[in-house]
Amino acid sequence: MKCESCVTGSLPTQHEGGCVKSSSSSSSSSERVLEMKVVVQRVASASVEVEGRTVSAIGPGLLVLVGIHDLDSHSDADYICRKVLNMRLFPNDKSGKTWDQNVMQKNYEVLLVSQFTLYGILKGNKPDFHVAMPPDKAKSLYASLVQTFQTTYRSDAVRDGVFGAMMKQYKGWRRGRKHYEWKVIRDID
């Protein structure tokens, strides 16, 4: 999906996988809009299985799939950590407001899973992952992201999968639709 500036044609350039803000006459450098990409899912429980063994599991909280772009940095990891931990995705039991509390206020858990395929681009019928950070660089940035989550929240409340491992997916059901998911994931209603 393109940003409004790309759609209106007000940008001088567009790079693969994201948009670049045009530089104004007072600024000499372009500013990148694209940050680390995450998919956040509220869950009643979630787990990751590698080679038939459960490596991580959480109770109520957030499952966060993390895609790292080739141009991402530690500042992107800090930004994502801050945004995910402060997203108001849960109801407030006292006030009755929905979408009022974050994962820390509810004392829930977070499961981080590296997912380079979030930066997949279809070229014809074949996926291309060239905008994803190469594994040797991405592994250290992902480890840094996990550490940032554990330091910012609580180390015992943040779990992660195994970087670069083939994580088994299971068929499951959610609200009557067949889909694929990590082990057992149920939405919190």
C-alpha positions, 0 to 999 in steps of 0.5 A, spaced: 500 500 500 502 506 498 502 512 502 498 518 500 504 522 497 506 516 493 498 516 490 498 523 489 505 523 485 508 528 490 514 524 491 520 525 487 523 517 488 520 511 491 524 505 493 523 498 493 519 496 499 517 503 502 516 510 501 521 516 501 519 523 503 521 528 498 527 533 501 525 540 501 529 546 499 531 547 506 533 540 507 539 536 503 537 529 505 531 524 504 528 521 510 526 514 510 518 513 512 519 505 512 521 502 519 521 495 522 515 491 520 511 488 525 504 484 525 501 484 532 495 479 534 492 479 541 492 472 544 489 468 549 495 464 548 500 462 543 506 458 542 512 456 537 514 449 536 521 448 532 523 441 530 517 438 534 519 441 541 515 447 544 521 453 545 516 458 547 509 459 550 505 465 553 498 466 556 494 472 554 498 477 551 501 479 544 504 475 539 508 480 535 511 477 528 517 481 526 520 483 519 527 487 519 528 491 513 535 491 510 535 499 512 533 498 519 537 500 525 537 500 533 533 506 533 527 502 529 528 497 534 527 502 540 521 505 536 517 498 535 518 496 542 515 503 545 509 502 540 508 495 541 508 495 549 504 502 549 499 500 544 492 500 547 489 494 545 485 491 551 479 493 555 479 496 562 475 492 566 474 497 571 472 503 567 469 498 561 472 502 556 475 497 550 481 499 547 484 502 553 490 498 556 496 496 554 500 489 555 504 492 561 498 495 564 494 488 564 501 485 566 500 480 560 506 477 556 509 478 549 511 473 544 516 475 539 517 471 532 522 473 527 519 473 520 523 475 514 517 474 509 513 480 512 518 483 507 516 479 501 515 482 494 512 478 489 515 478 482 511 474 477 509 468 481 516 468 485 517 471 492 523 475 493 526 477 499 531 482 497 529 488 501 529 483 508 535 484 512 540 478 510 540 473 516 547 475 519 545 482 520 538 481 522 540 476 527 544 481 532 538 486 530 533 481 532 537 479 539 537 487 540 530 488 539 528 482 544 533 485 549 530 492 548 523 489 550 525 485 556 529 491 559 523 496 557 518 491 560 519 485 564 524 479 562 520 474 564 514 476 560 517 477 553 519 470 550 521 469 543 522 464 537 528 461 534 531 466 529 532 463 523 529 456 525 523 453 521 517 454 525 512 449 525 505 452 523 498 448 524 491 449 521 486 452 526 480 455 526 478 462 528 471 465 528 469 459 523 474 461 518 480 456 516 487 459 517 494 457 519 497 460 525 503 458 530 501 453 534 495 454 538 492 462 538 486 464 540 483 471 540 481 475 546 474 477 546 
